Amino acid sequence: MSKAALVMGSDSDFDALVPCVKTLKKFGIEVEARVISAHRSPELAHEFAAKAEENGIDVIIAAAGKAAHLAGVLAAFTTLPVIGIPIKSSLMDGLDSLLSVVQMPSGIPVATVAVNGSENAAILAAQIIAPTNPDVKQKLREHKEAMKRAIIEKDAKIAKKVEEL
């Protein structure tokens, strides 16, 4: 079974990450969730990232708000793909977090999703895993087909509403 690590800088980030956990599980990806701070426990961040691949992790998803250095710190200590989720904080509606996650120096890439974009982080993780996991690949295809069907239904409803006007 494929495995994703979901690392959050604070337990207060968890509510914003529930869609990520649910989506990863929907795709059959095991989730290891951790609270590790880039600033308050940097040694733990280093140790976790350095041993992630050895511990069976295929992709790391890192969520943090405000200074939001967690994804970059983890990426510095691993060759695994890292996806950053900027978390909306009380400051600047998450723009500070977004800029902290997306502005990585050359050589330390972090894929970044939208502020509080945890569902997309899970889908991106599934897409990273899919080439080596046929079950995840099939579930992604089914997910995209379901989204297409939902849009076709909404399109028909709008067309009907327009006719009725």
C-alpha positions as CSV (number, residue, x, y, z in Angstrom):
1,M,0.0,0.0,0.0
2,S,1.2,3.5,-0.8
3,K,1.8,5.9,2.1
4,A,1.6,9.7,2.4
5,A,2.9,11.6,5.4
6,L,0.7,14.5,6.4
7,V,2.8,16.8,8.6
8,M,1.3,19.8,10.2
9,G,3.0,22.6,12.1
10,S,0.4,22.8,14.7
11,D,-2.6,20.7,15.8
12,S,-4.7,23.8,15.2
13,D,-4.2,23.1,11.5
14,F,-6.0,19.7,11.6
15,D,-9.5,20.9,10.8
16,A,-8.2,22.4,7.5
17,L,-6.6,19.0,6.7
18,V,-9.6,16.7,7.2
19,P,-10.4,16.9,3.4
20,C,-6.8,15.8,2.7
21,V,-7.0,12.8,5.0
22,K,-10.4,11.7,3.6
23,T,-9.3,12.1,0.0
24,L,-6.1,10.1,0.6
25,K,-8.0,7.3,2.2
26,K,-10.6,7.4,-0.7
27,F,-7.7,6.7,-3.0
28,G,-6.5,3.8,-0.8
29,I,-3.4,5.7,0.4
30,E,-2.3,5.1,3.9
31,V,-1.9,8.3,6.0
32,E,0.7,8.9,8.6
33,A,-0.2,12.2,10.4
34,R,2.3,14.1,12.5
35,V,2.6,17.4,14.3
36,I,6.1,18.7,13.8
37,S,7.1,22.4,14.0
38,A,9.9,23.7,11.7
39,H,10.7,26.3,14.4
40,R,9.8,24.7,17.8
41,S,11.1,21.2,17.0
42,P,13.5,21.5,14.0
43,E,15.5,18.4,15.1
44,L,12.3,16.3,14.8
45,A,11.6,17.8,11.4
46,H,15.1,16.9,10.3
47,E,14.9,13.3,11.7
48,F,11.4,12.7,10.2
49,A,12.3,13.9,6.7
50,A,15.6,12.1,6.6
51,K,14.0,8.8,7.6
52,A,10.7,9.2,5.7
53,E,11.6,7.1,2.7
54,E,13.1,4.4,4.9
55,N,9.8,4.4,6.8
56,G,7.8,3.6,3.6
57,I,6.6,7.1,2.9
58,D,6.1,7.9,-0.8
59,V,5.2,11.6,-0.6
60,I,5.2,14.2,2.1
61,I,2.4,16.8,2.5
62,A,3.3,19.6,4.8
63,A,0.8,22.1,6.1
64,A,1.7,25.3,8.0
65,G,0.5,28.8,8.6
66,K,2.1,32.2,9.2
67,A,5.9,31.8,8.5
68,A,5.1,28.3,7.0
69,H,8.6,27.0,6.7
70,L,7.7,23.4,7.4
71,A,7.5,22.2,3.8
72,G,10.8,23.7,2.9
73,V,12.5,22.4,5.9
74,L,11.3,18.9,5.2
75,A,12.2,19.2,1.5
76,A,15.8,20.1,2.5
77,F,16.3,16.7,4.2
78,T,14.7,14.3,1.7
79,T,14.5,13.5,-2.0
80,L,10.9,12.5,-1.7
81,P,8.3,14.9,-3.3
82,V,7.0,17.4,-0.9
83,I,3.6,19.2,-1.3
84,G,3.0,22.3,0.8
85,I,-0.4,23.5,2.0
86,P,-0.4,27.1,3.2
87,I,-2.8,27.4,6.0
88,K,-4.9,30.5,6.5
89,S,-4.0,32.2,9.6
90,S,-5.4,35.4,11.2
91,L,-2.7,37.3,9.5
92,M,-3.1,38.3,5.8
93,D,-5.7,35.6,5.1
94,G,-3.0,33.1,4.4
95,L,-1.1,35.2,1.9
96,D,1.9,35.2,4.2
97,S,1.8,31.4,4.4
98,L,1.4,31.0,0.6
99,L,4.4,33.2,-0.1
100,S,6.5,31.3,2.5
101,V,5.6,27.9,0.9
102,V,5.9,28.8,-2.7
103,Q,9.1,30.9,-2.7
104,M,11.6,28.1,-2.3
105,P,15.3,28.5,-3.3
106,S,16.7,26.8,-6.3
107,G,17.3,23.1,-5.7
108,I,14.7,22.7,-2.9
109,P,11.4,22.5,-4.7
110,V,8.0,22.3,-3.0
111,A,4.8,21.8,-4.9
112,T,2.3,24.2,-3.5
113,V,-1.5,24.2,-3.5
114,A,-3.9,26.9,-2.7
115,V,-4.4,28.3,0.8
116,N,-6.2,25.6,2.7
117,G,-6.2,23.5,-0.5
118,S,-5.8,20.2,1.3
119,E,-8.1,18.2,-1.0
120,N,-5.9,19.2,-4.0
121,A,-2.8,18.3,-2.0
122,A,-4.2,14.8,-1.6
123,I,-5.1,14.5,-5.3
124,L,-1.6,15.7,-6.3
125,A,-0.1,13.1,-3.9
126,A,-2.3,10.5,-5.6
127,Q,-1.1,11.6,-9.0
128,I,2.5,11.3,-7.9
129,I,1.9,7.8,-6.6
130,A,-0.3,6.7,-9.5
131,P,2.5,5.7,-12.0
132,T,3.7,3.0,-9.6
133,N,0.4,2.0,-8.1
134,P,-2.3,0.8,-10.6
135,D,-5.1,0.8,-7.9
136,V,-4.5,4.5,-7.2
137,K,-4.3,5.3,-10.9
138,Q,-7.7,3.6,-11.4
139,K,-9.3,5.5,-8.5
140,L,-8.0,8.7,-9.9
141,R,-9.6,7.9,-13.3
142,E,-12.9,7.1,-11.5
143,H,-12.6,10.4,-9.5
144,K,-12.1,12.5,-12.7
145,E,-15.0,10.7,-14.4
146,A,-17.3,11.4,-11.4
147,M,-16.3,15.1,-11.5
148,K,-17.2,15.1,-15.3
149,R,-20.6,13.5,-14.7
150,A,-21.4,16.1,-11.9
151,I,-20.6,18.9,-14.3
152,I,-22.7,17.4,-17.1
153,E,-25.6,17.2,-14.6
154,K,-25.2,20.8,-13.5
155,D,-25.0,21.9,-17.1
156,A,-28.3,20.2,-17.9
157,K,-29.9,21.8,-14.8
158,I,-28.8,25.3,-15.9
159,A,-30.0,24.7,-19.4
160,K,-33.4,23.7,-18.1
161,K,-33.5,26.8,-15.8
162,V,-32.7,29.0,-18.8
163,E,-35.5,27.4,-20.8
164,E,-38.0,28.0,-18.0
165,L,-37.2,31.8,-17.9
